[in-house]
């Protein structure tokens, strides 16, 4: 019986996901590579975060989005699964907004991290 859990996310852009993980200081490997689980079980994922206990965390494409794949019984991160996903998703959203804004000719004019953890971003575009 598999011990892996697949947790749905709203993450669809691999480049923004990589940037988010890097921002958070998370050491990750690019795949496709193997996520190690309970009793030698494995799954394939595009992003793998190795843990010291030999039970990895991965982000795997399901055709719509990148799901978090892990054996939650062996979760060994400073944050809970929910807290981890909240942080990753916030940084992912930041990078997605910045990337899409730049594609449309905007520049970041101001960036401010608020006390509640939210990020205020002001973009501008000059038109002739």
C-alpha positions as CSV (number, residue, x, y, z in Angstrom):
1,X,0.0,0.0,0.0
2,X,1.3,3.4,-1.0
3,X,2.1,5.9,1.7
4,X,2.4,8.8,-0.7
5,X,0.0,11.7,-0.6
6,X,-0.7,13.9,-3.5
7,X,-1.8,17.4,-2.5
8,X,-3.3,19.6,-5.1
9,X,-1.9,23.1,-5.6
10,X,-2.6,26.1,-8.0
11,X,1.0,25.9,-9.2
12,X,1.3,25.6,-13.0
13,X,4.5,27.5,-13.9
14,X,7.7,25.5,-13.3
15,X,9.9,28.5,-13.6
16,X,8.0,30.5,-10.9
17,X,8.0,27.4,-8.7
18,X,11.8,27.0,-8.9
19,X,12.2,30.7,-8.2
20,X,9.9,30.5,-5.2
21,X,11.7,27.5,-3.7
22,X,15.1,29.3,-4.2
23,X,13.8,32.5,-2.5
24,X,12.7,30.4,0.5
25,X,16.2,28.9,0.8
26,X,15.0,25.4,0.0
27,X,17.5,23.1,-1.6
28,X,15.8,21.4,-4.6
29,X,16.8,19.2,-7.5
30,X,15.4,19.4,-11.0
31,X,13.9,16.3,-12.5
32,X,12.3,14.3,-13.7
33,X,13.8,12.4,-10.8
34,X,12.8,10.1,-8.0
35,X,10.9,10.9,-4.8
36,X,11.9,8.4,-2.2
37,X,9.2,7.1,0.2
38,X,8.2,4.4,2.7
39,X,10.0,1.0,2.3
40,X,11.7,2.0,-0.9
41,X,8.6,3.1,-2.8
42,X,9.3,5.9,-5.3
43,X,7.4,8.4,-7.5
44,X,8.7,10.6,-10.3
45,X,8.6,14.3,-9.9
46,X,9.8,17.4,-11.8
47,X,11.1,19.0,-8.5
48,X,12.5,17.0,-5.6
49,X,13.4,18.3,-2.1
50,X,15.5,15.7,-0.3
51,X,15.1,15.3,3.4
52,X,17.7,13.9,5.8
53,X,15.4,11.0,6.7
54,X,15.6,9.6,3.0
55,X,11.8,10.4,2.5
56,X,11.6,13.2,-0.1
57,X,9.1,15.8,-1.1
58,X,8.3,16.4,-4.7
59,X,6.3,18.5,-7.1
60,X,4.8,16.3,-9.8
61,X,2.8,17.5,-12.9
62,X,-0.6,15.9,-13.1
63,X,-1.7,17.4,-16.4
64,X,-3.2,20.5,-14.8
65,X,-0.9,21.6,-12.0
66,X,2.1,20.6,-9.9
67,X,1.0,18.4,-7.0
68,X,3.0,18.1,-3.8
69,X,4.0,14.4,-3.5
70,X,5.2,13.2,-0.1
71,X,4.8,10.6,2.6
72,X,3.4,12.9,5.1
73,X,4.2,10.6,8.0
74,X,7.9,11.4,7.3
75,X,7.5,15.2,6.8
76,X,10.7,16.8,8.2
77,X,10.4,20.5,7.5
78,X,10.4,23.4,9.9
79,X,6.8,24.3,8.8
80,X,3.7,22.1,8.7
81,X,2.6,20.9,5.2
82,X,0.0,23.7,5.2
83,X,2.5,26.4,6.3
84,X,5.1,25.1,3.7
85,X,2.5,25.3,0.9
86,X,1.3,28.7,2.0
87,X,4.9,30.1,1.9
88,X,5.7,28.4,-1.5
89,X,2.4,29.6,-3.0
90,X,2.9,33.2,-1.9
91,X,6.4,33.3,-3.4
92,X,5.1,31.5,-6.5
93,X,2.3,34.1,-6.9
94,X,4.8,36.9,-6.5
95,X,7.1,35.5,-9.3
96,X,4.1,34.8,-11.6
97,X,2.8,38.3,-11.2
98,X,6.3,39.9,-11.8
99,X,6.9,37.6,-14.9
100,X,3.5,38.4,-16.4
101,X,3.9,42.1,-15.7
102,X,7.3,42.2,-17.4
103,X,5.8,40.4,-20.4
104,X,3.2,43.1,-20.7
105,X,5.8,45.9,-20.6
106,X,5.5,46.8,-16.9
107,X,8.4,47.5,-14.5
108,X,8.4,47.0,-10.7
109,X,8.2,50.5,-9.2
110,X,7.8,49.5,-5.6
111,X,7.9,46.3,-3.5
112,X,7.0,46.2,0.2
113,X,6.6,43.3,2.6
114,X,3.9,44.1,5.2
115,X,3.9,43.0,8.8
116,X,1.2,40.4,8.2
117,X,3.5,38.7,5.6
118,X,1.6,40.0,2.6
119,X,3.6,41.7,-0.2
120,X,2.6,45.0,-1.8
121,X,3.7,45.3,-5.4
122,X,3.4,48.4,-7.5
123,X,4.1,48.1,-11.3
124,X,4.2,50.8,-13.8
125,X,4.4,51.2,-17.6
126,X,5.2,54.3,-19.5
127,X,3.3,54.9,-22.7
128,X,4.3,57.4,-25.4
